[in-house]
Amino acid sequence: MPPTNEHAPASSKPPLGVGRDLTGRLLFLGTGTSVGVPVVGCGCDTCTSDDPRDSRTRTSVLLGLPGGHLLIDTSPDLRTQLLRERIGRIDAVLYTHDHVDHVYGLDDVRPLCFATGRAISMYCEERVEVRIRRAFDYAFSAAPPPGGGVPRIVFERISTVPFELLGTRIVPLRLRHGVFDVLGFRFGNVAYCTDTNGIPDETWPLLEGLDVLVLDCLRPSRHPTHLSVDEALAVAARSAAKKTFLIHMSHDVRHAAASATLPPGVEFAHDGLEIPLT
């Protein structure tokens, strides 16, 4: 029997095309690394596993905040993720950084813009906006070609200064991702920190008192831009979060076997997992 999602609500997903209301929930849309799992052309045990938790689309989450649905990052798998989870509404998008696996699904918000007739606000740092304007230049043309549907977006520049969005105070968290500066975010007592292998001294106080920490964890061995399993566990222990969910895993992590090695209070997330926003 396939594993059950013990964190999911009892109600079933609505029919395709009918949007779910995720108020008070955090939904893991994707939990995989930049190439996803299975990896194209790979026949390893994880890539050929029949455990659905070993199938990982590119990392992204959706939060049901009091004022609407907040999407963090637009992965290249966004369309698949939204259809799989019966998501029919996104009210704003928040970006961690500008790498392809976190940005290049942006065009998939077009049907949502068509349905509402409104633009979607994209909250990001300057570097992310520059990448989006370059990669999706057709969306910003003064004279789009006839019949050419484009995503309707409005940029909202952010920094490390806390701000209000969809009825929630959001605290940006400066993180290091190899040589890059990226952002994590704190929402109440939940923190989201993907794509990092370094937490600056000034960020550690912002990780105190957490109920939930969502944390990068690429593979068992060390990597120049991501936390390894042992490094992620050290961060989890220092933060003292009540619960830590590990994300952005490669095919070097086989869910069942790797989960058996984790300490209490830490677990690997998987696509489709839902948890309460505390």
For each residue, the residues with C-beta under 8 A, 3 or more apart:
1:
2: 51 52
3: 51 52 53
4:
5: 8 272 273 274
6:
7: 273 274 275 276
8: 5 272 273 274
9: 25 274
10:
11:
12:
13: 20 85 86
14: 18 19 20 86
15: 18 86
16: 83 86
17: 88
18: 14 15 86 88
19: 14 86 87 88 89
20: 13 14 85 86 87 88
21: 64
22: 25 27 62 63 64 69 87 274
23: 64 65 66
24: 64 276 277
25: 9 22 63 64 274 275 276 277
26: 61 62 63 64 190 212 214 274 275 276 277
27: 22 61 62 63 64 85 87 272 273 274
28: 31 61 245 247 269 270 271 272 273 274
29: 57 60 61 62 71 75 77 78 81 82 85 271
30: 36 56 57 58 59 60 75 77 81 271
31: 28 56 57 59 247 248 249 268 269 270 271 273
32: 35 36 37 56 57 58 59 248 249 250 271
33: 36 37 56 58 59 101 218 226 248 249 250
34: 58 99 100 101
35: 32 39 40 250
36: 30 32 33 39 56 57 58 77
37: 32 33 46 47 54 55 56 249 250 251
38: 42 46 47 48 55 251
39: 35 36 42 44 47 251
40: 35
41:
42: 38 39 47 251
43: 47 48
44: 39 47 48 251
45: 48 49 254
46: 37 38 49 54 251 252 253 254
47: 37 38 39 42 43 44 54 251
48: 38 43 44 45
49: 45 46 54 55 254 255
50:
51: 2 3 54 254 255 256
52: 2 3 55 270 271
53: 3 255 256 268 270 271
54: 37 46 47 49 51 251 254 255
55: 37 38 49 52 271
56: 30 31 32 33 36 37 249 270 271
57: 29 30 31 32 36 60 75 77 80 81 271
58: 30 32 33 34 36 75 76 77 101 102 105
59: 30 31 32 33 73 75 101 102 194 195 247 248
60: 29 30 57 71 72 73 74 75 77 78 81 102 105
61: 26 27 28 29 71 72 73 192 214
62: 22 26 27 29 69 70 71 72 85 87 90
63: 22 25 26 27 69 70 72 187 277
64: 21 22 23 24 25 26 27 69 277
65: 23 68 69 70 165 166 167 168 187 277
66: 23 166 167 168
67: 91 165 166 167 168
68: 65 89 91 92 166
69: 22 62 63 64 65 87 89 90 91 92 166
70: 62 63 65 90 91 92 93 94 165 166 168
71: 29 60 61 62 74 90 92 93 94
72: 60 61 62 63 93 94 95 96 185 192
73: 59 60 61 93 94 95 96 102 103 194
74: 60 71 78 93 95 102 103 104 105 106 108 109
75: 29 30 57 58 59 60 78 81 101 102 104 105
76: 58 100 101 104 105
77: 29 30 36 57 58 60 80 81 105
78: 29 60 74 75 81 82 105 106 108 109
79: 82 83 105 108
80: 57 77 83 84
81: 29 30 57 60 75 77 78 84 85 87 271
82: 29 78 79 85 87 88 108
83: 16 79 80 86
84: 80 81 271 272
85: 13 20 27 29 62 81 82 272
86: 13 14 15 16 18 19 20 83
87: 19 20 22 27 62 69 81 82 90
88: 17 18 19 20 82 112 115
89: 19 68 69 112
90: 62 69 70 71 87 93 109 112 120
91: 67 68 69 70 120 166
92: 68 69 70 71 120 121 122 123 165 166
93: 70 71 72 73 74 90 106 109 120 121 122 123 153
94: 70 71 72 73 123 124 158 165 170 185
95: 72 73 74 98 102 103 122 123 124 125 128 183
96: 72 73 102 182 183 184 185 192 194 195
97: 102 125 127 128 177 180 182 183 195
98: 95 102 103 124 127 128 130 131 132
99: 34 102 103 195
100: 34 76 103 104
101: 33 34 58 59 75 76 104
102: 58 59 60 73 74 75 95 96 97 98 99 195
103: 73 74 95 98 99 100 106 128 131 132 135
104: 74 75 76 100 101 135
105: 58 60 74 75 76 77 78 79 108
106: 74 78 93 103 109 122 132 135 136 151 153
107: 110 136 139 151
108: 74 78 79 82 105 111
109: 74 78 90 93 106 112 113 120 151 153
110: 107 113 114 149 150 151
111: 108 114 115
112: 88 89 90 109 115 116 120
113: 109 110 116 117 118 119 120 151 152 153
114: 110 111 117 149
115: 88 111 112
116: 112 113
117: 113 114
118: 113 152
119: 113 152 153 154
120: 90 91 92 93 109 112 113 151 152 153 154
121: 92 93 153 154 155 156
122: 92 93 95 106 129 132 153 154 155 156
123: 92 93 94 95 156 158 163 165
124: 94 95 98 128 129 132 155 156 157 158
125: 95 97 128 129 157 158 159 183
126: 129 130 157
127: 97 98 130 131
128: 95 97 98 103 124 125 131 132
129: 122 124 125 126 132 133 155 157
130: 98 126 127 133 134
131: 98 103 127 128 134 135
132: 98 103 106 122 124 128 129 135 136 153 155
133: 129 130 136 137 140
134: 130 131 137
135: 103 104 106 131 132
136: 106 107 132 133 139 140 151
137: 133 134 140 141
138: 141 144 148 150
139: 107 136 150 151 152 153
140: 133 136 137
141: 137 138 144 145 150
142:
143:
144: 138 141 148 150
145: 141 148
146:
147:
148: 138 144 145
149: 110 114
150: 110 138 139 141 144
151: 106 107 109 110 113 120 136 139
152: 113 118 119 120 139
153: 93 106 109 113 119 120 121 122 132 139
154: 119 120 121 122
155: 121 122 124 129 132
156: 121 122 123 124
157: 124 125 126 129
158: 94 123 124 125 161 163 172 183
159: 125 172
160: 172 173 174 183
161: 158 172
162: 169 170 171 172
163: 123 158 169 170
164: 167 168 169 170
165: 65 67 70 92 94 123 168 170
166: 65 66 67 68 69 70 91 92
167: 65 66 67 164
168: 65 66 67 70 164 165 187 188
169: 162 163 164 187 188
170: 94 162 163 164 165 185 186 187
171: 162 185 186 187 206
172: 158 159 160 161 162 183 184 185
173: 160 183 184 185 186 191 193 203 206 207
174: 160 181 183 200 202 203
175: 181 182 183 184 193 195 196 198 199 200 203
176: 180 181 182 196 197 198 199 200
177: 97 180 181 182 195 196 197 198 225 226
178: 197 224 225
179:
180: 97 176 177 225
181: 174 175 176 177
182: 96 97 175 176 177 195 196
183: 95 96 97 125 158 160 172 173 174 175
184: 96 172 173 175 191 192 193 194 196 203
185: 72 94 96 170 171 172 173 191 192
186: 170 171 173 190 191 192 206 207 210
187: 63 65 168 169 170 171 190 191 192 277
188: 168 169 277 278
189: 209 210 211 212 278
190: 26 186 187 210 211 212 213 214 277 278
191: 173 184 185 186 187 206 207 210 212 213 214 239 241
192: 61 72 96 184 185 186 187 214
193: 173 175 184 196 199 213 214 215 216
194: 59 73 96 184 214 215 216 247 248
195: 59 96 97 99 102 175 177 182 216 225 226 248
196: 175 176 177 182 184 193 199 216 226 227
197: 176 177 178 216 223 224 225 226 227 231
198: 175 176 177
199: 175 176 193 196 203 204 207 235
200: 174 175 176 203 204
201: 204
202: 174 205
203: 173 174 175 184 199 200 206 207
204: 199 200 201 207 208 238 239
205: 202 208
206: 171 173 186 191 203
207: 173 186 191 199 203 204 210 213 239 241
208: 204 205 239 240
209: 189
210: 186 189 190 191 207 213 239 240 241 242
211: 189 190 241 242 243 278
212: 26 189 190 191 241 242 243 244 245 275 278
213: 190 191 193 207 210 235 236 239 241 243 244 245
214: 26 61 190 191 192 193 194 244 245 247 269
215: 193 194 227 232 235 236 244 245 246 247
216: 193 194 195 196 197 226 227 232 246 247 248
217: 226 227 228 229 232 246 247 248 249 253 268
218: 33 223 226 227 228 248 249 250 252
219: 223 226 228 229 249 250 252 253
220: 228 229 230 252 253 258
221: 228 252
222: 228 231
223: 197 218 219 226 227 228
224: 178 197
225: 177 178 180 195 197
226: 33 177 195 196 197 216 217 218 219 223 248
227: 196 197 215 216 217 218 223 231 232 235
228: 217 218 219 220 221 222 223 231 232
229: 217 219 220 232 233 246 253 258 261
230: 220 233 234
231: 197 222 227 228 234 235
232: 215 216 217 227 228 229 235 236 244 246
233: 229 230 236 237 262 263 266
234: 230 231 237 238
235: 199 213 215 227 231 232 238 239
236: 213 215 232 233 239 241 244 265 266
237: 233 234 240
238: 204 234 235
239: 191 204 207 208 210 213 235 236 244
240: 208 210 237
241: 191 207 210 211 212 213 236 244 265
242: 210 211 212 265
243: 211 212 213 265 266 267
244: 212 213 214 215 232 236 239 241 265 266 267
245: 28 212 213 214 215 266 267 268 269 273 275
246: 215 216 217 229 232 249 266 267 268 269
247: 28 31 59 194 214 215 216 217 269
248: 31 32 33 59 194 195 216 217 218 226
249: 31 32 33 37 56 217 218 219 246 252 253 268
250: 32 33 35 37 218 219 253
251: 37 38 39 42 44 46 47 54
252: 46 218 219 220 221 249
253: 46 217 219 220 229 249 250 258 268
254: 45 46 49 51 54 257 258
255: 49 51 53 54 258 259 268 270
256: 51 53 259 260
257: 254 260 261
258: 220 229 253 254 255 261 262 268
259: 255 256 262 267 268
260: 256 257
261: 229 257 258
262: 233 258 259 266 267 268
263: 233 266
264:
265: 236 241 242 243 244
266: 233 236 243 244 245 246 262 263
267: 243 244 245 246 259 262
268: 31 53 217 245 246 249 253 255 258 259 262
269: 28 31 214 245 246 247 273
270: 28 31 52 53 56 255 273
271: 28 29 30 31 32 52 53 55 56 57 81 84
272: 5 8 27 28 84 85
273: 5 7 8 27 28 31 245 269 270
274: 5 7 8 9 22 25 26 27 28
275: 7 25 26 212 245
276: 7 24 25 26
277: 24 25 26 63 64 65 187 188 190
278: 188 189 190 211 212
